[in-house]
Amino acid sequence: MILSITPNPLLERRLTFKSIKVGGVNRSKSETFYAGGKGINVSRQLNRLGIKNTSLTFLGGQNGKLLRRTLENESIDFLAVNTKSETRYAAVTIDEKQRQLTSYFSPNSEISDKEIDDFIAKMRNAILSSSMVVFAGSCPTHNAEIIFTEGIKLAHENDKPVFIDTYGEHLNNCIELSPFALHNNKKEIEKYFDAELNCEEDYLELLTKLYDKDIKMVFITDGENPVFSSKFDFHYKISPPRVNAINSLGSGDAFVGGIIYGLEQALVYEDFLKLAVALGSLNAEHYDAANIIMSDAEKIVPDIDVQPIGKKMKLIDDSPNY
């Protein structure tokens, strides 16, 4: 079972319009509630791929009740720690004519030290029954950063591989704890290293730095631009297929879902890397986040090429020589 950790969940209130008149009165044709937060998105994508998983998160107030109901309606298995503070929310507008989604986020929830202690205790027990732990998304408060570091330590103590997909000041501490795998988008990782990734050589240098931190797999995405990845000290470049993009939110989470699927199924690295790129690319064509079915992804996987770059793997010819 995969355990996804989502310290900063999100309740989306989605209003859909045939067309939006900026500065005018707009009446929506429908209203829906949607469960968000990167770890929850990863869990949704894993559900679509048939991988058993549970998401651990915070829920508070009326928004927390609505988010709980939304998770249950989506059949997303979850564990929750209650908070006095309201779960954060987003007002999301969808303009069907312009094929445009716009999000407006509320401030983050306030999380008390007691609630964080309860979360870590519940996380400790959940890690024991997991095969992999995924820490995904932002951190709601400064004092909650310990969830990431303590969680990584607990996973290491119990020999559970850790996948990190987060950003912010706590990313440095996460990297120093050497998770098994790391995903960031280009902007996030540039900020962490205070560097610019302008060419292939820049990516190779960065991937090497992260491998020196004993991170076995690294994945750096950049929207429609090439994905750069590493498996130990071997490096790869993948060009995503062209899609009719309308919404990039959740594409990284769909990508991570594909990587985790491949690791759980013990697939060949290049094969699950193609699947992950396909999932992330197709996500951009949908208003939903990380909700791509396998059959759709498989249609474009053959068009995706994984190109080794930098150091080349030696192939030994061990065929019989008669």
Disulfide bonds with the S-S distance in Angstrom:
none
